[in-house]
Amino acid sequence: MKIPPSPGPGWKFNSPPGWPPTPEGWEPNEGWAGPDPSWPAPPSYWSWWVRPGAAAAAPSPAPTHTTQQHVPYQSGAVSYGRDPASYARSVTWKPSTSAIPSGLRFHLLARTPLNSPSRTIGALVAGLVGGTVVGLIGAALAGAVAVIAGYGETHVQRTVSDSQWELISSSVALSLVLAYLLVVPRLVQGRPLGSLISVEGKPRADLLISCLGLAVIVEIVSYGFAFALGRLDGSTVRPLYYWVDGLSMASLYPIIIIMILLVPAAAWWPCVMGFILQAPGIRTATPWAGIAAATVASVLIQGAVTPGFAAVDLLSVTIFALMGAWLAVRTGGLEAAYAMNLASISMNTLKQIGVAQLHVAPIPPEGLYLVGQLIGPVLFVTGVMFLAKILRIRVLSP
């Protein structure tokens, strides 16, 4: 059966007598298999297209030698071939993502029309398994490039040292993991990509830049305060920022490359934390379930990827995870957690490079020096809340 195309905009498909009513706005297209054999044949004079508001049939004058009896459609008397739902799926386009409902806090952004608890569990499994595979592949690719460049060969004079190659390899792997994690909610849960970043669905530049500046200042202040306290019990025996002497101009370009790679690599942990923070929100409205889950997951992940994970590392990761998750809920996004993580790992990376170039052992945090570093999280949280108030940051989805 050939149905003529629509005459143009403003015309509506007119179902013949005895055919089930079609979904609103539906038009026959190439994907439609045609009418069900059980449906009555349309009259030969039938008008397939009508303008809204016109008569339902709008037939032309019927021939005098025939009589057409219009049988009214009765619910359940005629099917769409399989069932109405499958018919609608075959002829209508359904979006693969759904918009975020308005008025939701960050930890509740998983509550989209297309998402469900089963999809959330599937996304968590896909993120864990797939992220591990992607990270291993990225590390292998970066390692292959390092081997080609002479990584590990002590007799070869190279501008990029072995420790710097390790940092580049790990940064590349983490950047690939970040890219994978950003698309998992989109593909598995049907959520917009930006729902993992903030309530506005995108990074908020004013808050991000402000938090980055604050994080750098807090890093310097906390190091200085820890150094001053450490002097009281002798836990520091070297000058403050002694490792800066190891950052020579000869190794400037690999340092620049590493610092550029850290920009995306530093976002993997906040994205993982935000992903897990939002998962319990599909069932419960309290943010503390997500905060606790994100903290435990952060400790487990860092313990798995960090060699020699000690009690000091456990304390540090727990404080950072609690602070990052809480700030994400209070500010409506991951900008503060990302800024804090980027400033922290950038400082630690520069210290690691400088210590390696000086061929000295890094100073382990202990005693009052370790206590002094705790001022950093306190200052950062206080500063972020002050910035959020000044910038009038949105905390609910628009």
C-alpha positions in Angstrom: 0.0 0.0 0.0 1.4 3.4 -1.0 0.6 6.4 1.1 1.3 9.8 -0.5 3.7 12.0 1.3 2.6 14.9 3.4 1.6 18.0 1.4 3.7 20.2 3.7 3.8 21.7 7.1 0.6 22.0 9.0 -0.9 18.7 7.7 -1.8 15.8 9.9 -2.0 12.1 9.0 -5.6 10.9 8.9 -6.2 7.3 9.9 -8.8 5.4 7.8 -11.9 4.0 9.5 -11.2 1.0 11.6 -7.5 1.8 12.1 -6.2 2.4 15.6 -5.4 6.1 16.4 -1.8 6.9 15.7 0.5 8.7 18.2 0.4 12.5 18.1 2.6 13.9 15.3 3.3 10.5 13.8 3.8 10.2 10.0 4.5 7.1 7.9 8.1 6.8 7.0 10.5 4.3 5.4 10.9 2.5 8.8 7.1 1.7 8.9 6.3 -1.9 7.8 2.8 -0.9 6.7 -0.7 -1.6 8.1 -1.4 -4.8 10.0 -3.2 -7.3 7.7 -6.1 -7.5 10.2 -6.9 -3.8 9.6 -9.7 -3.0 7.2 -8.7 -1.6 3.8 -9.0 2.2 3.4 -11.7 3.6 1.1 -10.4 4.2 -2.4 -11.4 7.9 -2.1 -9.7 8.3 1.3 -7.9 11.6 2.2 -4.7 10.6 3.9 -3.8 14.1 5.0 -5.9 16.8 6.7 -5.3 20.1 8.3 -5.8 20.2 12.1 -9.3 21.3 12.8 -10.7 19.8 9.6 -13.1 16.9 9.6 -11.6 13.6 10.5 -12.3 11.9 7.2 -12.6 14.8 4.8 -13.5 12.5 1.9 -14.3 13.5 -1.5 -17.8 12.7 -2.8 -18.3 9.0 -2.7 -19.2 7.1 -6.0 -22.9 6.5 -6.2 -22.5 2.8 -7.1 -20.8 1.9 -3.9 -21.7 2.1 -0.3 -18.9 2.3 2.3 -19.8 1.4 5.9 -17.5 3.0 8.4 -16.9 0.7 11.3 -16.0 2.7 14.4 -12.8 1.6 16.2 -13.3 -0.3 19.4 -10.6 -0.5 22.0 -8.9 -3.9 21.9 -10.6 -5.0 18.7 -7.6 -4.2 16.5 -3.9 -4.4 17.4 -0.9 -2.8 15.9 0.5 -6.1 14.7 2.5 -6.7 17.9 1.4 -4.3 20.6 0.8 -0.5 20.7 4.0 0.1 22.6 6.2 -1.7 20.0 4.3 0.1 17.2 5.1 3.4 18.8 8.7 2.5 19.1 9.0 1.6 15.5 7.6 4.8 14.1 8.6 7.4 16.7 12.0 8.7 17.7 12.9 8.4 21.3 15.7 10.5 22.7 18.7 8.7 24.2 19.1 11.2 26.9 16.8 13.1 29.2 17.1 16.6 30.6 17.8 17.1 34.3 14.7 18.0 36.2 14.8 21.5 37.7 15.3 22.1 41.4 17.7 19.2 42.2 20.9 19.4 44.2 24.1 17.9 42.9 23.8 14.6 44.7 20.4 14.1 43.2 21.2 14.7 39.5 21.0 11.0 38.7 17.2 11.3 39.1 16.5 11.7 35.4 13.4 10.2 33.6 15.5 7.6 31.7 17.6 6.6 34.7 16.8 3.8 37.1 18.5 1.8 40.0 19.4 -1.0 37.6 21.0 1.5 35.2 22.8 3.1 38.0 24.3 -0.2 39.1 25.2 -1.0 35.5 26.9 2.4 35.2 29.0 1.8 38.4 30.1 -1.7 37.1 30.9 -0.3 33.6 32.8 2.6 35.2 34.9 0.3 37.4 35.6 -2.5 34.9 35.9 -0.2 31.9 37.9 2.4 33.7 40.4 -0.2 34.8 40.8 -1.5 31.3 41.1 1.9 29.7 43.7 2.9 32.4 45.8 -0.2 31.7 45.6 0.4 27.9 46.6 4.0 28.3 49.5 3.1 30.6 50.6 0.4 28.1 50.5 2.9 25.2 52.5 5.5 27.1 54.9 2.8 28.3 55.5 1.7 24.7 56.4 5.3 23.7 58.7 5.5 26.7 60.5 2.3 25.7 61.0 3.6 22.2 62.4 6.8 23.6 64.9 4.8 25.7 63.1 4.6 29.0 65.1 2.6 31.6 68.4 2.7 29.7 70.9 4.2 32.1 73.6 4.6 29.5 71.5 6.8 27.3 71.7 10.6 27.9 68.1 11.9 27.7 66.4 15.2 28.6 63.4 13.3 30.1 64.3 11.3 33.1 62.8 7.9 34.0 60.8 9.4 36.9 59.4 12.0 34.5 58.4 9.3 32.0 56.5 7.6 34.8 54.6 10.8 35.5 53.8 11.2 31.8 52.6 7.6 31.5 50.3 7.9 34.6 49.0 11.2 33.5 48.1 9.9 30.0 46.4 6.9 31.5 44.4 9.0 33.9 43.3 11.3 31.2 41.9 8.4 29.2 40.1 7.1 32.2 38.6 10.6 32.7 37.3 10.6 29.0 35.8 7.2 29.5 34.1 8.1 32.8 32.5 11.2 31.3 30.6 9.2 28.7 29.5 6.3 30.9 26.5 8.2 32.4 25.5 9.3 28.9 25.6 5.9 27.4 24.3 3.8 30.3 22.1 6.1 32.3 20.8 8.4 29.6 22.1 11.4 31.4 23.6 14.5 29.8 27.4 14.6 29.9 27.4 17.8 32.1 25.3 16.2 34.9 28.5 14.8 36.3 30.1 18.2 36.5 27.6 20.6 38.0 23.9 21.5 38.4 24.3 23.8 35.4 25.5 20.9 33.2 28.9 22.6 32.6 32.0 23.8 34.5 31.3 27.2 36.0 34.3 29.3 35.0 34.0 31.9 37.7 33.9 29.4 40.5 36.6 27.2 38.9 39.1 30.0 38.4 38.5 31.4 41.9 38.9 28.0 43.5 42.2 27.3 41.6 43.6 30.6 42.9 42.5 29.8 46.4 43.9 26.3 46.2 47.4 27.5 45.2 47.4 30.0 48.0 46.2 27.4 50.5 48.9 25.0 49.4 51.7 27.5 50.0 50.3 28.7 53.3 49.8 25.1 54.6 53.3 24.2 53.6 54.7 27.2 55.4 52.6 26.6 58.5 53.6 22.9 58.6 57.2 23.9 58.2 57.1 26.3 61.0 55.4 23.8 63.3 57.8 21.1 62.2 60.7 23.2 63.4 59.4 23.1 66.9 60.0 19.3 67.2 62.7 18.9 64.7 60.6 17.0 62.1 61.9 19.1 59.3 65.7 19.2 58.7 65.8 20.9 55.3 64.8 24.4 54.2 61.3 25.1 53.0 60.9 24.1 49.3 64.4 22.6 49.2 63.3 20.6 46.1 62.9 23.7 44.0 66.7 23.6 43.3 66.1 20.3 41.4 63.8 22.0 38.9 66.6 23.0 36.5 66.1 24.8 33.2 67.5 21.7 31.4 64.4 19.8 32.3 61.9 22.6 31.7 60.1 21.3 28.7 59.3 17.8 30.2 58.1 19.6 33.3 55.8 21.8 31.2 54.4 18.7 29.4 53.8 17.0 32.7 52.0 20.0 34.1 49.8 20.3 31.0 48.9 16.6 31.2 48.0 17.0 34.9 45.1 19.4 33.9 42.9 16.6 32.6 44.5 13.9 34.8 43.6 15.7 38.0 39.9 15.5 37.1 39.6 11.8 37.2 39.3 11.6 40.9 36.7 14.3 41.3 34.7 12.6 38.5 34.9 9.2 40.2 33.9 10.8 43.5 31.0 12.7 41.9 29.8 9.6 40.0 29.7 7.6 43.2 28.3 10.6 45.2 25.3 10.8 42.9 24.6 7.0 42.8 22.7 6.7 46.1 20.6 9.7 45.1 18.5 7.5 42.9 16.9 6.1 46.1 17.6 8.4 49.0 17.5 12.2 49.3 20.1 12.6 52.0 23.6 13.6 50.8 25.4 11.7 53.5 24.9 8.3 51.9 26.7 9.5 48.8 29.4 11.4 50.8 30.2 8.2 52.8 30.2 6.0 49.6 32.5 8.5 47.8 34.9 8.7 50.7 35.1 4.9 51.1 35.6 4.4 47.3 38.3 7.1 47.2 40.2 5.4 50.0 39.9 2.0 48.4 41.0 3.3 44.9 44.0 5.2 46.3 45.0 2.3 48.4 44.9 0.1 45.3 47.0 2.3 43.1 49.4 3.8 45.6 52.4 1.6 46.6 53.1 1.6 50.3 49.8 3.1 51.3 50.3 4.0 55.0 48.2 5.4 57.8 49.2 9.0 56.9 48.0 8.4 53.4 44.7 7.0 54.7 44.2 10.1 56.8 45.0 12.4 54.0 42.8 10.7 51.4 39.9 10.5 53.9 40.0 14.2 54.7 40.3 15.2 51.1 37.4 12.9 50.0 35.1 14.1 52.7 35.9 17.7 52.0 35.5 17.3 48.2 32.2 15.4 48.4 30.8 17.9 51.0 31.8 20.9 48.9 30.3 19.3 45.8 26.9 19.1 47.6 27.2 22.6 49.1 28.4 24.3 45.9 26.5 22.3 43.4 29.4 20.9 41.4 32.9 19.5 41.3 34.9 22.7 40.6 36.2 23.0 44.2 37.2 19.4 44.4 39.0 19.6 41.1 40.8 22.8 42.0 41.9 21.3 45.3 43.2 18.1 43.6 45.0 19.9 40.8 46.8 22.2 43.2 47.8 19.3 45.5 49.1 16.9 42.8 50.8 19.7 40.9 52.8 20.7 44.1 53.5 17.0 44.9 54.6 16.4 41.3 57.0 19.3 41.2 58.4 18.1 44.6 58.8 14.6 43.2 60.7 15.9 40.1 62.9 18.2 42.2 63.7 15.5 44.7 64.6 13.0 42.0 66.9 15.5 40.3 68.7 16.3 43.6 69.0 12.5 44.3 67.7 13.0 47.9 65.0 11.2 49.8 61.8 13.2 50.3 60.9 14.3 53.8 58.1 12.1 55.2 55.4 14.1 57.0 55.5 13.4 60.7 55.0 15.0 64.1 53.9 18.6 64.2 54.8 19.0 60.5 51.9 16.6 59.7 49.6 18.4 62.1 50.4 21.7 60.5 49.3 20.5 57.1 45.8 20.0 58.4 45.3 23.7 58.3 45.1 23.5 54.5 41.7 21.8 54.3 40.2 24.1 56.9 41.3 27.2 55.0 40.2 25.8 51.7 36.7 24.9 52.9 36.2 28.3 54.5 37.4 30.1 51.4 35.2 28.1 49.0 32.1 28.8 51.0 33.0 32.5 51.1 33.6 32.5 47.3 30.3 30.7 46.7 28.4 33.3 48.6 30.1 36.2 46.9 29.7 34.7 43.4 26.1 33.7 44.2 26.7 30.2 42.9 23.7 28.2 41.9 23.2 25.0 44.0 20.0 23.7 42.3 19.5 22.6 38.7 17.8 25.3 36.6 
